[in-house]
Amino acid sequence: MARILLIEDEPLVAHTLRRHLERAGHQVVWAPSGERGLALLGEGFQLVVCDLVMPGLSGLEVIRRIREAGGPPVLALSASVSAQSQEEALRAGARAFLGKPFEAQGLLALVDRLLGEGQA
């Protein structure tokens, strides 16, 4: 299916996300920081799943840089599901937003939608 870059600083959350995405047939590469995620960006990903709140480089800044570089679509993740958080993520360049905790079905539906948009 697709090659997905997962940028998430929490190992347990990253493991859960990776498991769901791999069960759906995707190849997932995990980056535990925004800096590492940006360093991996040129390796042919069709989608980026990025946490918003991370130490060091914030997810919002990572998303801005991906957008400026003309990178793949980004699905933003955050435990803060306020309208303001969602708006900031979309303004930064995310194509969709998913709050934590999430259900696997919701995650996979958004991933499929974003991957489908990328092929259109």
C-alpha angles and dihedrals in degrees: 000000000000137000109234129191111213115200108189129138097202109082095204093051090044091051092051093047092046092050093052093046095046092048086056088056101260127134109233129198114192123215113187094203141033091245092054091045092055090048090056096043097100093060097097107270123169094199140016123210107197133183113223100214114057134138115259112010109027122231090243091058091046090052091049091052093048090051093047090050091052091244130163123293116285130222107202120213127198142160085217105080097176119135088245093057091049092048093049092051093049092045090052089056108271113145094209141007130221124188124219128269093046137176119240092236092056092048094049093045091055092045091051091047093050093045090049091052090052091056095047 
